[in-house]
Each structure stands twice: as structure tokens, then as C-alpha cells.
Amino acid sequence: MANANTTALASALSKAMASIHQRGWCDGTGGNFSCVLEREPLLLLMAPSGVDKGSVEPRDLIQVSAAGAVVAGKGKASAETALHVEIVNSCGAGAVLHTHSQAGTLLSQWALEQSNPSEAFAQSQLELRDLEMLKGLEGITTHACSVNIPVCANDQDLPALSKRVRPLLAGAPHGVLIAGHGLYAWGRNLGSAVRHLEILEFLLEQRWRRLLLDALIQRPQAI
């Protein structure tokens, strides 16, 4: 981590991960987080795989190539680096944050089950609408709207998963859900990625609580 910009970014990413961990969005060794250090050739600053993301110090971060090779630092790159690279390349993202929150994991699986769960690599979407917090997403200026977060079936073949996610990214509201796995949120820099993550996690929390409330009061669901 030789230059001042890299040092500052490492400090900011470490603090962001600690905050995300404290909120219960990446328990255990869950989650993976990246920031773009260079675009040509692509170089990502990431947390190493298999560690508690709440206690990663700036010096513990690794630098990873677009091919997933560790070029600086100690530790193993996440198997999900391929999906980070896809989001960076397709969306022009400067940071990608992946969480395993209860709401994101639950709703992603539920949304897929509502569509066509028998399909081998099913896709669906989750609608979020009419909430003031939607205005925290870049490009949205009113609560009177809706967004659809794409939901893609999980796959341990990450290059294959990345290819299936690719066509879903263009219309995504700075986030995509992997069923039973969680949320990937991004932004043009780390600050906007953190904001989008917080907004989307809030909206996901609201969505499952709304489903629970409707069930408790036996409110008829609109068809």
C-alpha cells in the first residue's frame, strides 16, 4: 500500500466493513467487499476470504487482479471476485459491497420461490415501492415510485453466475440479490456504495416486515 490514495482508501474500506459487521450484515466470515484501485488494468482492494470482516485492519487488505489473483498482501481472494469484477465492468462501479443480512437472504429466496423455483437457474425480481428512503438511491427524486431488485439463483460456479447476472445489471437499482445468499450493492465510489447498501438494506427490512404484518392481520393480497 505504497501511495497516499491507496492508504486512505484502505482505511475507509476497513472502517466501512467494521460498521457493516456491527449492523449484523456480515456475521461470521460472511460478506465480501471491494474498491477499485486502478481500472487499466483492473485492480481491486479487497478483504481476504475466510476472515471476520469486522476486524480487518487496513494493512490486512489485499490487492486482486481482474483474474482473481492476489498481487499484493497476504491471504486468499474471495471466490466471488468474479462477480465484483462483472459489476465494476458493467456498471462502472468504484466499490462493491456484498452482505449476508437476514432480510436480504430471506427475501431473495422468497422472491425466487414466488416465480419458477423448479427452473434450474431461475430469475425473479423484488419490488420496493412508495417509501421515502427510495430517494437515497442515486437518480431517484420522489418516494412515489418503485424499483425492482433483480434476483438470481445462486451457483457455486462463480464465472457462470457472473454471466447470468450480467444482463440484469443495466436496470438494477444499484443492487442485485443472489437467492439464499444476499445483496450486492455498488456505487461510483465507496461513499455512494455504502449509502446504497444502507438504503437497500432498510428497504429489504421494510419489505419483509410488511409481508409479516399483512400475514398477521390477514390482509388480502392484491393479485
C-alpha positions in Angstrom: 0.0 0.0 0.0 2.6 2.5 -1.2 0.8 5.7 -2.1 -1.4 8.0 0.0 -4.5 7.4 -2.0 -4.3 3.7 -1.5 -3.6 4.1 2.2 -6.7 6.4 2.6 -8.9 4.1 0.7 -7.7 1.1 2.7 -8.6 3.0 5.9 -12.0 3.9 4.6 -12.8 0.4 3.5 -11.7 -1.1 6.8 -14.0 1.3 8.7 -16.9 0.6 6.4 -16.5 -3.1 6.9 -16.4 -2.7 10.6 -19.6 -0.7 10.6 -21.4 -3.2 8.3 -20.3 -6.0 10.6 -21.6 -4.2 13.6 -25.0 -4.0 12.0 -25.2 -7.8 11.6 -25.0 -7.8 7.9 -21.9 -10.0 7.5 -21.7 -12.3 10.5 -19.0 -15.0 10.9 -16.8 -14.8 7.8 -19.6 -13.8 5.6 -19.6 -10.9 3.0 -17.0 -9.6 0.7 -16.1 -6.0 -0.1 -14.0 -4.3 -2.8 -12.9 -0.9 -4.1 -11.3 -0.1 -7.4 -7.7 0.9 -7.1 -6.9 1.0 -10.8 -9.1 0.4 -13.9 -6.4 -0.2 -16.6 -5.6 -2.9 -15.8 -8.3 -3.5 -13.3 -7.0 -3.8 -9.7 -9.3 -4.3 -6.7 -8.6 -3.6 -3.0 -10.4 -6.4 -1.1 -10.8 -8.1 2.2 -9.2 -11.6 2.2 -11.5 -14.6 2.1 -12.4 -16.6 5.2 -11.8 -13.9 7.9 -14.1 -11.9 10.2 -14.8 -8.8 8.2 -15.4 -6.7 11.3 -11.7 -6.9 12.4 -9.9 -6.4 9.1 -7.3 -3.7 9.5 -6.1 -1.6 6.5 -2.8 -3.5 6.4 -4.8 -6.8 6.1 -6.4 -5.9 2.8 -5.2 -7.5 -0.4 -4.9 -6.3 -3.9 -6.5 -8.5 -6.5 -6.4 -8.6 -10.3 -9.4 -9.0 -12.6 -8.5 -12.7 -12.9 -8.7 -13.1 -9.1 -5.0 -13.3 -8.5 -3.6 -11.7 -5.3 -0.9 -9.3 -6.4 -0.2 -7.7 -3.0 -0.9 -8.6 0.6 -1.4 -11.9 2.3 -4.5 -14.1 2.1 -6.8 -15.7 -0.4 -9.1 -13.7 -2.7 -12.8 -14.4 -2.4 -14.3 -16.9 -4.9 -16.8 -14.2 -5.6 -14.2 -11.8 -7.0 -15.6 -12.7 -10.5 -19.0 -11.1 -9.6 -17.3 -8.0 -8.2 -15.4 -7.7 -11.5 -18.6 -8.1 -13.5 -20.4 -5.4 -11.6 -17.4 -3.0 -11.8 -17.1 -3.5 -15.6 -20.8 -3.5 -16.4 -21.9 -0.6 -14.0 -18.7 1.5 -13.8 -18.8 0.9 -10.1 -16.0 2.1 -7.9 -16.9 -0.1 -5.0 -19.0 -3.3 -4.5 -20.3 -4.4 -1.1 -21.8 -7.8 -0.5 -23.8 -8.6 2.6 -25.5 -11.6 4.2 -28.2 -9.9 6.1 -31.3 -11.8 7.4 -33.6 -9.7 5.3 -31.6 -10.0 2.1 -31.1 -13.7 2.5 -34.8 -14.4 3.3 -36.4 -12.2 0.7 -34.1 -13.3 -2.1 -35.1 -16.9 -1.5 -38.8 -16.0 -1.1 -38.8 -13.9 -4.3 -37.4 -16.8 -6.3 -39.9 -19.3 -4.9 -42.7 -17.0 -6.0 -41.6 -17.2 -9.6 -40.4 -20.5 -11.0 -38.4 -22.4 -8.4 -38.3 -25.6 -10.5 -36.2 -23.8 -13.2 -32.5 -24.7 -12.9 -31.2 -21.2 -12.9 -34.3 -19.2 -12.1 -34.5 -15.4 -12.0 -37.0 -13.1 -10.4 -37.3 -9.6 -9.1 -38.4 -8.0 -5.8 -40.4 -4.8 -5.9 -39.8 -2.0 -3.4 -42.1 1.0 -3.6 -43.6 4.2 -2.1 -41.1 4.7 0.7 -39.2 8.0 1.3 -35.9 6.1 1.7 -36.0 5.3 -2.0 -34.7 8.8 -2.5 -31.4 7.7 -1.1 -30.7 5.8 -4.3 -28.9 7.8 -6.9 -31.3 9.0 -9.6 -34.5 8.8 -7.6 -36.1 12.1 -6.5 -39.6 11.0 -5.2 -41.0 8.5 -2.9 -43.9 7.9 -5.3 -42.1 5.3 -7.4 -41.0 1.7 -7.4 -37.8 -0.2 -8.1 -37.2 -3.8 -8.9 -34.2 -5.5 -7.5 -33.1 -8.4 -9.8 -32.9 -11.8 -8.0 -30.7 -14.6 -9.5 -30.5 -18.2 -8.4 -27.2 -19.0 -6.6 -24.5 -21.1 -8.2 -21.1 -22.2 -6.9 -19.7 -21.7 -10.4 -19.0 -18.0 -10.0 -17.9 -17.3 -13.6 -21.2 -18.9 -14.7 -23.2 -16.9 -12.1 -21.5 -13.7 -13.2 -22.6 -14.3 -16.8 -26.2 -14.8 -15.7 -26.1 -11.7 -13.6 -24.6 -9.5 -16.3 -27.9 -8.8 -18.3 -29.7 -8.0 -15.1 -27.3 -5.1 -14.0 -28.3 -2.4 -16.5 -31.7 -1.8 -15.0 -30.8 -2.6 -11.4 -31.2 0.0 -8.6 -27.5 -0.2 -7.6 -28.1 -3.7 -6.2 -28.8 -7.3 -7.1 -29.9 -10.2 -4.9 -28.5 -13.7 -5.1 -31.1 -16.1 -3.8 -30.5 -17.5 -0.3 -27.2 -15.7 -0.3 -27.7 -11.9 0.0 -27.3 -8.5 -1.5 -24.6 -7.0 -3.8 -24.7 -3.2 -3.7 -22.5 -0.8 -5.5 -21.8 2.9 -6.2 -19.4 5.1 -8.2 -17.2 5.3 -5.1 -17.1 3.8 -1.6 -19.3 6.5 -0.1 -22.1 6.1 -2.6 -21.8 2.3 -2.4 -22.2 2.4 1.4 -25.2 4.7 1.1 -26.9 2.4 -1.5 -26.2 -0.6 0.7 -27.8 1.1 3.8 -30.8 2.2 1.8 -31.4 -1.1 0.1 -31.0 -3.0 3.4 -33.5 -0.6 5.0 -36.0 -1.2 2.2 -35.5 -5.0 2.4 -36.2 -4.9 6.1 -39.3 -2.9 5.4 -40.4 -5.4 2.8 -40.3 -8.5 4.9 -41.9 -6.7 7.9 -44.7 -5.6 5.5 -45.2 -9.2 4.5 -45.3 -10.3 8.1 -47.7 -7.6 9.1 -50.0 -8.5 6.2 -50.0 -12.1 7.3 -50.7 -11.2 10.9 -53.7 -9.1 10.1 -54.8 -11.4 7.3 -54.9 -8.6 4.8 -56.0 -9.7 1.4 -53.1 -9.6 -1.0 -53.5 -7.8 -4.3 -53.3 -10.0 -7.4 
